[in-house]
């Protein structure tokens, strides 16, 4: 997770609060999966610390981690938090990768009741 230059500029310009949401899909736990999840979690914590270092001083922000179907959780969090806009990145997959992997961003756009700004 990284707060991009676009996000910082927009948030600073309008005096917005930044809230980042990290979602992990539900799955069946196995020893190998638990090990991978523990390693991923530690890496996530390190990435979060790096991302927080990039937030300009004085910009209000928070970070939450939730588990579930990412598009549903992102939209739910934005709705409960009464946010005005969802800003998110996309991998920009095309072709078969897009068909098989889908797009979290597309699903968020379809479900969200507020505008969604996609940055690539």
Secondary structure, DSSP 8 states (H G I E B T S, - for coil): ----HHHHHHHHHHT--EEEEEEE------HHHHHHHHHHHHHHHHHHHHHHHTS-TT--EEEEEEES-HHHHHHHHHHHTT-SEEEEE-----HHHHHHH--HHHHHHHH-SSEEEEE-
